[in-house]
Amino acid sequence: MASLKDDTVIQLQRISTICKLKVPVVVVWCMTYNHANYIKEALDGFVTQIASFPFIVIVHDDASSDKTSEIVCEYGEKYSDIIYPIIETENQYSKQDGSLDYIMKAAIKATGAKYIAMCEGDDYWTDPLKLQKQVNVLEKKIEIGGVYSRVQCYFQGHRKFEGYIGKDYISFENLLRENTIPTLTVLIRKELLLKYIEEIKPERQNWEMGDYPMWLWIAYKSKFYFMNEITGVYRILNESVSHSDSVDRHIEFYNSCRDIQHYFIDYSHRFDLLNWVEEYYNSRMYQLCLEQNYIEIKSYRDYFKTIKPTSFKTKMFKISANYRICEYLMKICLQNIFIRKLYNNINK
């Protein structure tokens, strides 16, 4: 059972006391760890928001070993009406006991806010009206549980902008097939977030990512509204969970995605989607094996020999699996970064 340390409790009590005097409409939850090179952009994106309502930003620094906490505290002093730091002396993520969810839940409850936004310390907002636009949507459309938008991608290793993330999810089924919701753009109703944590208990699930299952639950229980405009920048680091250069990290990520999809197939009783999830998972794993010359390729090759493909990509994989010369040519193509980008952009 997770519990709060005394210094964390004191910081939360301070937030609660201040928010009782002026209850914010929105609380922004910003998790950060060793983001000293990036956190200023995130904080600047928060403090430059123009809104007709009060909002605060809780920045949770998870015991960074660089100067992240110093920067956060500097902003907390300069923008004391907006930025509220929670500085940990012990890393909570590594404990894997639900401490992070516990702290977030306690912090959000302490504020009394109506809506919750999220943005990690290495991403940032570029639209100063992001919160205002999204609150307007949720105030007018009571049937909507959350609103999100698009982001521009910034590849830190190459120091360049390339591509965009975020598109209309249409339905729970579509979101189960593909996560189209960038976390840093989301604004959701507080009661949905708290109910999700209470019902699903994500800290017990051992999932690699915390956002995707939450979006699936909200999409199943309520609806998302897609705001078709760019409101921020998603920074892609080489060693992030979903963009690692390590084959093992990729496998962990794909396995976790599959676990999440299976969980919500069971949860929603949408067993008709199970074959698609398996096809999608095996496609990603087979492609990874081809790209990285990974030795554990046989089981994925055998899978494609037996199925009836439902997309262009999986048809190509079936041909490769059945004919070694085709598999060899596919491997050569996928190991070329430009051809791989073109192939990855094929949706069908």
MIPASE-61611 format. One record per residue (C-alpha): x, y, z. Coordinates in steps of 0.05 Angstrom, whole numbers, plus 5000, padded with zeros to 4 digits. Example, Ala and Ser with C-alpha at 12.3 -4.5 7.8 and 13.67 -1.06 7.14 Angstrom:
! residues 2
524649105156;527349795143;
END
This chain:
! residues 348
500050005000;502950674979;503451225032;505651945030;512152185061;511752755112;514953275066;510153085009;504253155057;506553845077;507054065004;500153794989;497254145050;500154795026;496754694958;490154524991;490355135036;491755614978;486455294933;481055374986;481956124980;481656114904;479055464874;482255344805;477955114747;483854724717;489754384749;495554184704;499353574727;506553584704;511052994720;518453114712;524952734723;531852944700;528853444651;533554024667;534954134593;527554174575;523354374635;523755124623;520055044557;514554654592;513955164648;513955754599;508255414561;504255384626;505356094652;503856414585;496856114582;491456634574;484956424609;478656744637;478856274696;483956104751;488655514739;494655224773;500354764753;502854224801;509854024781;511853354812;519453264809;521052534823;527752634858;531652864797;539152814802;540353414756;537954134766;530654014748;528154144819;532054794824;528955054760;521954844783;522855194850;525355824815;519055844773;514955684835;517756314869;517056754807;509956504789;507456334859;500156404838;500955874782;506755404794;506354934855;512354464863;512253784896;519553594904;520952864922;527252644959;526051914940;524351674870;517051444871;516851134801;522150614819;518050374879;512650084832;507650084889;502550574863;505851174897;505451614835;498051494825;496851584899;500452264900;496952504836;490152314864;491552664930;494153284895;488253334848;483253244905;486853784944;485854304890;478254224881;479254354806;473954164756;478553954699;485353624693;490753744641;497353354635;504153514606;510753184623;516853604635;520253454569;514253664526;511254354520;505254764498;505555264441;498455534440;497256054496;489755934488;490055174495;486655134563;481455664546;479355324482;478854644515;474954884576;470055224528;468754544496;467654174562;463254724589;458754704528;458653954515;456853584579;456952914542;464452994528;469252704579;475652974549;478453404494;485153344458;488853614397;494953514353;502353604367;508553714327;514153204339;521153424357;526752904351;531753104404;537352674377;536952994308;534753664335;529253744284;521653774277;518653214236;511552974233;505353044275;501352614324;493952654339;487752504298;480352374310;479451714345;472151644321;470351084371;472750644427;474050104375;478650554335;482450774397;483350044416;486649944348;491050554353;492651074406;491451734370;491252174433;497552564452;497652614528;500453324531;494253584494;488853264538;483953614584;479253144621;473853194674;476653074744;471252584764;473052124706;480452114725;478851954797;473851414778;478851104731;484151054785;479150784835;476050264788;481850024745;487350094797;492750184744;498350124795;496749374800;496849244725;504349314711;503149694647;508950064613;504750684599;499651034642;495951454590;493450954538;489150534586;486251164615;484151414546;481050744531;477050744595;474651464584;472851304511;468750704535;465251074592;464551744558;467052094494;473052484470;472753114429;478253224377;480653944367;484053934299;489654424313;496754404339;497554614412;504254334432;510753974418;512053244435;519453124446;521952444425;528052214464;532151614442;530951234507;523651384520;519250774531;515950804463;521951054422;527950674450;533650424407;533749784449;530349174419;528548924489;525249584506;521149554442;518948854459;516949074530;512949654500;509449224448;507748694500;504949224546;500649514491;498048814476;496548704550;492649354553;488749184491;487048494518;484848794584;480049264551;477448744503;475448344565;472948964600;468549174542;466748464519;469148654449;471947964434;470848084360;477048524362;481647994390;484047724322;485648424299;489748574362;493747934352;494948094279;497248804297;501848554352;505048024309;505948534253;509848994299;514048414327;515548114258;517548804231;522048914291;525448244279;526648424207;529349114222;533948894278;536048194254;532847924317;533647184324;526847044355;523347114288;520646414276;514246454318;512147104283;513846814215;509646194230;503846634253;503446984185;503746334148;497146124179;492846754180;488447104129;491247814128;486548414135;491148974113;496349134060;501949094111;499948414137;499148154065;506348364052;508548014116;504847374096;508547364030;515147484066;513746934116;512346424061;518146594015;525046684045;527547093986;521747573997;523347594071;530547764055;528448334009;523548584060;529048594112;533648994067;528149494053;526049584126;533249694148;533350304103;530750884144;527351244086;523750624060;521750444131;518551124141;514551044077;512450354097;510450574167;505951114137;501850584100;495250524139;492249944100;
END
